[in-house]
Amino acid sequence: MPIENVYKGKKLMYKFAVYRLSGTVQSESTRSETEVSGKIYGGGTNSTYGTVAPVQGEIKSETIRYQTIFLKEDDGTEHALELVDLVAPCREGHKVTLWRLGEDLWFQVHNQTTNQFYTYGKLKKLVYPKVAYFVLGILFGIYAVDQNHTGGKYLLALLFAILIGLAIATIPCGIVAWLREKAIFGAANAPNMVLAK
């Protein structure tokens, strides 16, 4: 049986679709992958003065957790699902329901056997508006600076405008992301509700 589309709509200029799948766990496995990146420089020796340059740099690591769940629906249809940065403790025989955003992001799991919910913690970051509000914030910042005449210090005015734009854009973008996230979880948990556009 195809995965059920429970909601298709829009919230604050963000179109999304929510799908649901329920079944019995046949097996599950988890794994983690760590990606390390960064740059180290310095540490060279100056032979003339006998000095050693300090070692500087930055190393970052990001760990991504994966869970593969083999699920069997009541009609016998089987699915192999891969959850990314969402691990839902379960074992063979547990009844689970999963919700997917769009075509590939599983964002919520309800283990009906243990009656526990697990959610994707980075959903708000994923639906955070980046370009439109940032540009509007910068334009407003430039307008505000221009209104106060900077006495010919245009570089300072530009930097100030960008800082004002960032500050102005951050709050509304956070609110929009929170409202979009709330709409997505609302669609998953009460698919028949009407969401404001």
matplotlib code that plots the C-alpha trace (Angstrom):
import matplotlib.pyplot as plt

x = [0.0, 1.4, 2.4, -0.7, -0.7, -2.4, -1.9, -0.9, -0.9, 1.0, 2.1, 3.7, 4.8, 6.1, 4.4, 4.6, 3.1, 2.9, 2.8, 2.0, 3.0, 2.0, 3.1, 5.0, 8.7, 10.4, 13.9, 15.9, 19.5, 21.3, 24.7, 26.6, 28.9, 31.3, 32.6, 35.7, 36.7, 38.9, 42.2, 45.5, 48.3, 51.4, 54.0, 56.9, 60.4, 62.3, 65.9, 67.3, 65.7, 65.0, 61.4, 58.5, 55.2, 52.1, 49.9, 46.4, 43.3, 39.9, 38.7, 35.0, 33.2, 29.6, 28.0, 25.0, 22.9, 21.0, 18.3, 17.1, 13.7, 12.1, 8.4, 5.5, 2.0, -1.1, -1.8, 1.7, 3.5, 7.0, 9.1, 12.8, 13.0, 16.1, 15.8, 18.5, 19.2, 16.0, 16.4, 13.2, 13.9, 11.9, 12.3, 10.8, 7.1, 6.5, 3.7, 4.9, 3.6, 6.0, 5.4, 7.4, 7.8, 7.9, 9.6, 12.5, 12.5, 11.0, 10.3, 8.2, 7.8, 5.1, 6.0, 2.5, 3.7, 5.6, 3.4, 6.4, 6.9, 10.2, 10.7, 13.4, 15.1, 16.4, 13.0, 12.8, 16.2, 15.1, 12.0, 13.8, 13.3, 16.7, 16.6, 13.4, 13.4, 17.1, 17.0, 14.0, 15.9, 19.0, 16.9, 15.1, 18.5, 19.9, 16.8, 17.1, 20.8, 20.2, 17.5, 20.1, 22.8, 26.2, 28.3, 29.8, 30.9, 29.2, 31.3, 30.3, 26.8, 26.8, 28.2, 25.7, 22.9, 23.9, 24.0, 20.6, 19.3, 20.6, 19.0, 15.7, 15.6, 16.5, 13.4, 10.7, 12.6, 12.6, 8.9, 8.1, 10.2, 8.4, 5.0, 5.9, 7.2, 4.0, 1.9, 3.9, 3.5, -0.2, -0.7, 0.9, -1.1, -4.4, -4.4, -8.0, -7.4, -7.5, -4.2, -4.0, -2.1]
y = [0.0, 3.5, 5.8, 7.9, 11.6, 13.1, 16.8, 19.1, 22.8, 26.0, 28.0, 31.5, 31.0, 27.5, 24.7, 21.2, 17.8, 15.4, 11.6, 8.8, 5.2, 2.6, -1.0, -3.6, -3.4, -6.4, -5.3, -2.2, -1.0, 2.2, 3.6, 6.9, 8.6, 11.4, 14.0, 15.9, 19.1, 22.1, 23.8, 23.9, 26.3, 27.7, 25.8, 26.7, 27.4, 30.6, 29.5, 33.0, 33.8, 30.3, 30.9, 28.6, 30.0, 29.0, 26.4, 27.8, 26.6, 25.0, 21.5, 20.7, 17.4, 16.6, 13.3, 12.1, 9.3, 6.9, 4.3, 1.8, 0.3, -2.6, -2.1, -4.4, -2.9, -4.8, -5.7, -7.3, -4.5, -4.1, -0.9, -0.2, 3.3, 5.3, 8.0, 10.6, 12.3, 10.7, 7.5, 5.9, 3.1, 0.1, -3.7, -6.4, -6.7, -3.0, -1.1, 2.2, 5.2, 7.5, 10.9, 12.2, 15.8, 15.8, 13.0, 12.1, 13.6, 11.4, 13.9, 12.1, 8.6, 7.2, 3.9, 2.7, -0.2, 2.0, 5.0, 7.3, 10.0, 10.9, 14.0, 15.4, 18.2, 20.2, 20.8, 24.5, 25.1, 23.3, 25.6, 28.8, 31.5, 32.7, 34.9, 37.0, 38.2, 38.8, 41.0, 42.9, 43.4, 44.8, 47.0, 48.5, 48.9, 50.8, 53.0, 53.7, 54.6, 56.8, 58.7, 59.7, 60.8, 59.5, 62.4, 60.6, 57.5, 55.1, 52.0, 52.5, 53.1, 49.9, 47.9, 49.4, 48.7, 45.0, 44.7, 46.3, 44.1, 41.0, 42.0, 42.9, 39.8, 37.3, 37.8, 37.6, 34.7, 32.8, 33.4, 32.3, 29.1, 28.4, 28.9, 26.7, 23.9, 24.2, 23.8, 20.7, 19.0, 20.1, 18.5, 15.3, 15.0, 16.4, 16.2, 17.3, 20.7, 23.8, 25.6, 29.3, 30.2]
z = [0.0, -0.8, 2.0, 3.0, 2.2, 5.2, 4.5, 1.6, 2.2, 2.8, 5.9, 5.5, 1.9, 2.7, 0.8, 2.4, 2.3, 5.3, 4.8, 7.3, 7.5, 10.1, 10.6, 12.7, 13.0, 11.5, 12.4, 13.1, 13.2, 14.1, 13.1, 13.4, 11.0, 12.1, 9.6, 10.7, 8.9, 9.6, 9.1, 11.1, 10.3, 11.9, 13.9, 11.6, 13.0, 12.3, 12.0, 12.3, 15.6, 16.9, 17.4, 16.7, 15.4, 17.4, 15.9, 15.2, 13.6, 14.1, 13.9, 13.7, 13.8, 13.1, 14.0, 12.0, 13.4, 11.1, 11.9, 9.4, 10.2, 8.2, 8.6, 7.6, 7.1, 8.0, 4.3, 4.1, 2.3, 3.5, 3.7, 4.4, 6.0, 6.8, 9.5, 9.7, 13.0, 14.4, 16.4, 17.8, 20.2, 19.0, 18.4, 16.4, 16.9, 18.0, 16.3, 15.0, 13.1, 11.2, 9.6, 6.6, 5.4, 1.6, -0.1, 2.2, 5.7, 8.5, 11.3, 13.8, 15.1, 17.5, 19.1, 19.8, 21.9, 24.3, 23.7, 23.1, 20.5, 19.0, 16.8, 14.5, 16.4, 13.4, 11.7, 12.7, 11.2, 8.0, 7.6, 8.7, 6.0, 4.8, 1.8, 1.7, 5.3, 5.4, 2.3, 3.7, 6.9, 5.2, 2.9, 6.0, 7.7, 4.7, 4.6, 8.3, 8.0, 4.9, 6.8, 9.5, 7.0, 7.8, 6.7, 3.8, 5.7, 3.4, 4.4, 8.0, 6.9, 4.9, 7.8, 10.2, 7.7, 7.5, 11.3, 11.6, 8.8, 10.6, 13.9, 12.3, 10.2, 13.0, 15.1, 12.4, 10.8, 14.1, 14.5, 11.0, 11.5, 14.7, 13.1, 10.1, 12.5, 14.5, 11.3, 10.2, 13.6, 13.7, 10.2, 11.4, 14.6, 13.4, 9.6, 9.2, 10.9, 8.8, 8.9, 8.1, 4.9]

ax = plt.figure().add_subplot(projection="3d")
ax.plot(x, y, z, "-o")
ax.set_aspect("equal")
plt.show()
